[in-house]
Amino acid sequence: MSPSGESTEETSKSSVSTQDNVLDQRKRMKVINVVYIIAALDITWMFLQFSVTPYLAKKLGFDTLWFGYLQTMVGVIQLFGGPMFGRFADLFGARVALSLACSSTVVFFLLLAVANHPAMLFIHKIPTVFMHVLPSSQMVVADLSEPEKRAGALSKLGLCFGIGMVAGSTLGGHLNTRYGETFTACFGAAGSTFSLLLVLKFIPKSTKVQAPGTNTEGGNKNKSVFSVGEITRLMKFPRVTPTFLVKIIVGLPSGIFQVMFSIIALEFFKLEPQQNGYLMAYFGIVQMVIQGGVIGRLTARYSDKSLLLLSIGVSSFVGLAQAYMQNVFQFCIIVLPMMFSLSVFNVITDSILTKSVPSSDTGTMMGLCASVQSLLRTVGPTVGGFLYVNYGISSIGLIQFFVNIVVFVFMLQRHLRKTTEHRE
């Protein structure tokens, strides 16, 4: 064959390969966009539930203490369920994992609809062990997005959270006021069924580069969902343990404030339920703007390490501002840097952790990340309640300031030392 003929054949093969890549990229983006919709709907149903459970609990005779037990139960269940569900997603694929999560949400709402006894409120929380739509969605996005664009792709899930927060709170309050708790819970079950249909229709069986369970180096060698060794194995990868420790240490003080906010709004700000609803909607709008219009641009310009340092630094001064705020107007101003630091911190740490492990383990890693939030919901009410009752709201803010500033200085010194060594 003549050289010109070989050149034509190579050009043809290159053209076909480019077309295949374009088609593959379109398919990936289609799946990612559907996952965004599923995540937004799931958050909508969850915030819809928040407009049912407190009122139903009050009707069934729950006081503040027992309602706290109910919330702690959810935290404990999801604390242990998160990593196991992540392993399940890695082993059995995205479609099965999301189907199980959405099906559990349907059962959750159906049990809530028929809850007519205090024990039923506890029983209806049991399906939360499998209700991990958001971590599963994060796994799919991490699997299908390019490493350099991963932080931006994950940040859009935060945008979905903001949309769901506003929509769910508004819809739930409207439905509960007009039609009652039972109808609202049934509406949530119907909505979760729709989410399940979207999963079955559009989500592929697996989103991994290699099939789950393939025996590759660092991959899933043990197919047991309950293998603690396989879960802890991820901590041995470079950057995983330090990043995870930072996620817990920095996240705990801000998490305490978040879980105590309902009490702070009621007792410190003296807000009425309607005013509290407006404030929650404000949270959602701020988060939507930050996740949708700010984080993507930042991740395109700056490194993960720089943004992680920025988020911790901003969070330290947010804690200081919270310690000295006096009214809700001041808090509304503080919300802007607070939501910025939280959003950037969560997106960047999730991005670093998923990039530090093989594609076959992204589900387990997102499950571990979700367990951090469950840990905060478990210990937060106890620690936060002790601090608030004995030392006031300023103690929570000051602890956040000191913890974050110590971590910031330590990480900055380490970063500067590595930069100096690299130049030498």
N, C-alpha and C positions, 0 to 999 in steps of 0.2 A: 504494500500500500504506500502511496506517495506521502511525503511529509505533509502536503496540504490536506490530504485525506485524513491523516491522523489528527491534524489540528482541528479540522471540522468536527470529527467525532468527539474530541475532548471538549470542544466548545458546546456541542450538543448535550453531552453528559453534564457539564457544568450548569447549563441552562435548566435541565431537568431537575438537578439537585437543588438549584435555587428556588424553582417553583414548588418543590416538595417542602422546602424549609418555610416558604411563605404560607403554604396551606397548613402546615403543622402549627405555625405561629398563630394563624387565624383560629384554628381549632382550640388552641390553648387559651387564647383571649376570650373565646366564646364561653368556655368552661369557667374561667375566672370571673367573667361578668355575671354568669348565672349564680356562682357561689356568693358574689356580693349581694345579689337579690335575696338568696336564701338566708344569709347572715342578717340582713336588714329586717327581714320578716321575723326571724327567730327572736331578735332583740325586741321587736314590736310586741310579740306575744308575751315575752317575759315582763316587759314593763306594763302590759295590760294586766298581767297577773298581780302586780304590785298594787293595783287599785281594787283588788278583790280580797286578798288574804288578810290584811290588817282589819278590815271591817267585818269579815266573816269570823275572824278570831275573837273580836270583841263581842259579837253576837253569841258566840259559843262559850263565853265566860273567861277568856284568856286575859290575864293581867300582863303588865310589862315584863315581869320575870319569866313567865311561861312563853311569851312570844319570843323572848331572847333565847330560850331553850330551843324553840322551833328553828330559829335562824342558825343557831350553833349546830344543830343536827345537820342542816344542809351543808354547812361548811365542812364538817367532819366527813360526811359522805363523799363530797366532791374532792376533798383533800386526798383521799385514798383512791377514788374512782378515776381522777384525771390521768395519772400516769398509766394505769391499767388500760383505760380506754384508748390512750395514745398508742400503746403497744398493739391493741386490737386493730386500730386503724392502719398501722404499718403492716401488719400481717395479712389482713383480709381486704384491704383496699378502701378507697374513698367512698365508693357507692354504698358498700355494706355498712361502713361506720356512720355515714350521714343518715342512712335509712334507719339504723338503730337509734340514733340520737333523736331524729324527728318522730319516730314511732313512740319513743319514751315520753316525748313532750305531749303527744296526743293522750297517752294514758294518764299523765300528770294532770292535764286539764279535766279529763273525764272524772277522775277521782275527786278533784276539787269541786266539780259540779254537783256531786252527790254527797259531799261532806256535810253531815248533819250532827256530828258528834266530835268532841275534842280529839279523840283518838284518831279520827279520820284525817284531821289536819296533819298529824304526824305521818300517817300511812301514805298520804298523797305526795309526801316529799321523797319517798323511797326511789321512784324512777329517776330522780336527779343524779343518781350514780352513773346513768348513761346519757344524761342530757348535756352533751359537750359539742353542740353544733359549732360554736365559735372556734374552739381549738381545732376541730376537724376542718373548718373552712381555712384557718391559718395554715394547716398542713397542705391543703390542696394548692393554695396560693404560693406557698414556699416551694412546692414541688414543680409548679408550672412556670414560675417566674425566673428570669435570669438573675444570677447572684448580685450583679451590680444594680439591678432595678428592684431587688427584693424589698428593701425598706419602704420604697415608694408604694409598691403593690400592697404590702401589709398595712400601710397607713390608711389605705382606702377602706379597709375593714373597720378602722376607727371611725371613718366617715359614716359607714353603715350603722355603727353603734349609735352615733348621734342622731341619725335619721330615725332609727327604731325607738330611741329614747323619747324623742319629741312625739312621734306618731303614737307609740304605745301608751304614754302617759295621758295624752289628749283623748284618744279613742277609749281607753279603759275607764277614765273618769266619766265620759259621756254615757257609755253603755251601762256602767254600774248605777249611775244616777237615774237613768230612764227605765232600765229593764231589770236591774238587780244582779246579785252575784252569780246566780246559777246561769243566767243567759250569757253573761260576760265570759264565764268559764267555758261554756259550750262554744262560744264564738272563737275562743282561743284554741279549742280542740279542732274546730273546722279549719282555722287558719294554719295550724300545724300539719293537718292532713294535706293541705295544698302545698306546703313546703315539701312534704314527703313525695308528692307526685312530681315536683320539679326535680328532686334528687333522682328518682327512678327514670325520668325522661332524659335528663341532660348530663348527669355526672357519670364519667367513665368508671369502669370496674376498678382500675388502678391508675394513679397519677405518678407513680414512681418511674424513674429512669430505667430501673431494672425491676423485674417482677418481685413482689414481696416474698421473702423467704429464700432468695437466691443466696447461696453461700459464697459471698465475696468478703474480702478483707474488711473488717469493721462492720459488716452487715449483720442482719438478724440470723444468727446461727441456731439459736434456741427458739422454737416456735411456740413456746408457752406464753400465754398472755400474762400469767402471774409470776413470771421470772423476775425476781428482784435483782438478780445478778445482771440480767440484760439491761435493766433500767439504770442501775448504778454504773454499768460499763460506760455509759455516755459521759460520765463525769471525768473519765480519764482522757478524753480528747482535749487537745490544746485549747485554751481560752474558755472552756465550758465552766469549770469549777469557779474561777475568779469572777466571771460574768454572773454566774448564778448567785454567788455570795453577795455581790453588789446589788443584784435584783432584790434579794431578801432584805439586806441591811437598809438600803435606801428606801425600799418600798414599804417597810413596816411603819415608820412614823407617819407618812402621808396616808397609809392605809387606815391607821387608827383614826385619823381625822375624818376620813370618808365614812367609816362605819358609825362614827359618833355624830355624823352631821344631822340626822333626823332629830336627835335630842338637842343638839346645839340650836337648830332652827326653831324648835319648840320653846326651849327654856331661855336661851341667851338672846335670840333675835325676836322672840315672841311672835312668830309668824302664824297666821291662820292657814288652814289647809289649802285654800285657794291661792294664797300668796306663795306658799311653799311649792305649789304646782307651777306657778309662773317662774319661780327661781330654778326649778328642775328643767323647764323648757329652755331657760337662758343657758344653763349648763350645756344642754344638747346642741343649741345653736352655735355656741362658742367652739365646742368640740368639732362640729361639722366644718366650720370655717378653717380651723387649725389643721385638721386631718386632710381636708380636701384641697386647701389652697396654700398651705405653708410647708408642711413636712416634705411633700414630694420635691419641692424646689430646693429645700435645704439638703436633702439626701443626694440630690444630683450635683450639688456644689461642694459639699464638705464630707469628710470621712466619718465613719461610724464612731471612732474614738473621740473626735472633736465634738460631735453632737452629744455623745454620752456625757462628756465633761460639762458641756453647756447646760444640759438638762439637770444635772446634779447641782451645779452652781446656782441656777435659777430657783430650784426647789428649796435650797437652804434659805434664800432670802424670802421665799414665800412663807416658810415656817416662821421667820422673824416677824413678817407682816401680820400673820394670823395671830401671833402672841399679843400684839398691841392693837388689833382692830376693836372698834367700839360699837359699830352698827352695821346693818345689812348693806348700806350703800358702799361703805369701805370694803366689805367683803366682795361685792359685785366687781369692784376694780381689781381685787386680789385674784378673782377667778380667772382673769385673762392670763397672767403668768403661771398660775397654778395648773390650768388645763394644758398650757403649752408644755410645761415641764413634764407633766404626767404622760402626755401623748408622745412626746419625743422619746422619753425614757423607755416606755413600754415597747414602742416600735423598734428602737435601735437595739435594745437587749434581745428582743425576739429575733431580729434579723441576724445579729452576731451569733446567737446560739444555733439557729438553723443552718447557718453557713459553716459552722464548726463541726457538724456531724454529717455522715453520709445521707443521701436522699432516702435510703431505706429506714432511717430513724427519725425523720422529721416529725412524724405523728407523736412518737413517744416524747420527743423534746417539747412539743407544744403542749402535751399533757402535763409535763413537769412544770412548764411555765404557768399553766392554768392552776396547778396545785398551790403555787405561791399565793395567788389571789384567794384561794380557799383557806389557806393557812391564816391569812390576814383576817378573813371573816370569822375564823374560829377563835383566835386569841385577841383580836381587836376589841370586841365588846367588853371583855373582862379587863384588859389593860387600860383601854380608853375610859371605861367607867370609873376605875380606881383613880386615874389621874384627874378626871373632870370633877369628881366629887371632892377629892382631897386637896387638889392644887389649882383647880380652875382651868379654863380653856387655854390660858397662856402657857401652861405647862406642856400641852401637846405641841404647840407651835415652837416653843423653845427647844424641845427635844428634837424636833425635825430639823431645826436650824443647826444645832451642834453636831448631830449625827451626819447630816449631809455635808457640812463644811469640813469635817474630819476626813470623810471619804474623798471629797473633792481635792483637798490638799495632798492626800496620799497618792491619788491617781495622777494628779498633775506632776508631782515630783517624779513619779515612776515614768511618766511619759517623757518628761524633759531629760531624764537620765538616759533613757533608751535612744532618744534623738541625738544626744551628745555622743554616745558610744557609736552610733551608726555613722556619724560624720567623721569620727576619728578612724 
